[in-house]
Amino acid sequence: MNGQLEALQQEALAALTAAQSLTETEAWYHEYLGRKGRLTAILRSLGQLSKEERPLVGKRANEIKEALEQALKQRQESVAAEEIQRTLAAEAVDVTLPGRRPILGKLHPTNQAMREMVEILKQMGFQVFDSPEVETDDYNFGLLNFPPDHPAREMQDTFFTTRPNVILRTHTSPGQLHAMRKYAPEPIRVILPGKCYRNEDVTARSEMMFYQIEGLAIGHRITFSDLKGTLLNFANQMYGEGRKIRFRKSYFPFTEPSVEVDVDCILCGGAGCRLCKQTGWLEILGAGMVHPVVLKNGGYDPAVFSGFAFGMGIERQAMLKRGVDDIRLFYSNDVRFLARV
Ligand code: FA5
């Protein structure tokens, strides 16, 4: 029996040295020391030995068991250390290799143009005022002096919601009322950038969702000359020094008088080309003096206060400035376009 024990010990120690991973040492444990292990089987069969043999063999078997347990512990420690070494070697970083260039993101062209415009207007003393994209019919039309059922409402095709009188704003002008009602009767100079929605056919020049930036100044003795000076300054900073602007009479229910404003063509300088359709001018915005009814609706006495307002499309300005000929490119998520502009 003792010979059998010695042979088992030799075999077990050799097998333990061959175990190269923690999984293999685990399997070794089950083979020799586990509940159904081979040494365990011998220890269980001690009862069949004679009275004289039993203590001797039993003692030796327990010594071997302890020796194997000790050997297992040591082997597990060294296998674990080897595994760590192997992992470190596999994950080693060669610091002398050239780095990988990260892919850089950039601002969306609409945001670039919006920030540029906001910056120019802020330097002229305008403050950004946030106003909602979802509006009531009243704010979008009524309070802005659009008469009920007046065809002027059809100038801007509206997206309605399932809630009566709740619509997606068709322009940023309703924000004028929010700003006025918040600050009246203090003088104000605010700009309102944001999204607008119109139920229009999408074409190279028109989107269903687009951005506008609105400007509003109210105070004592604000005149049309202030509007002209502000817009000329804006055009010079946005499109380059020495730009000319011109005013054409127009109609908006919320301004009187109303104008559309053009800048001399940034491509041909006014001589006439494809971009300006041979006119020498590019339309950039709508503007006018705030209508007395709108002043009153906002909480200002028209006998004491006057003001001007203007509104322009942000994508259209970005298109002019960066030579983009199709507005649909802005929101079709083509990375080649977004990276270039
Ligand atoms: C207005 O929306 C007026 N609220 C502007 C205004 C404000 C006038 C304050 C007076 C005082 P209009 O509908 O022309 O006006 O739109 C203004 C600008 O928004 C246009 O010049 C254009 O640049 C842009 N715009 C209008 N519709 C679209 C569209 N479908 N897609 C892209 N840009 C558009």
Residues whose N, C-alpha, C, O or C-beta is under 5 A from the ligand:
A	BS01	FA5	T170 H171 S173 R198 E200 R205 S206 E207 F210 F252 T255 I284 L285 G286 A287 G288 A309 F310 G311 M312 G313 R316
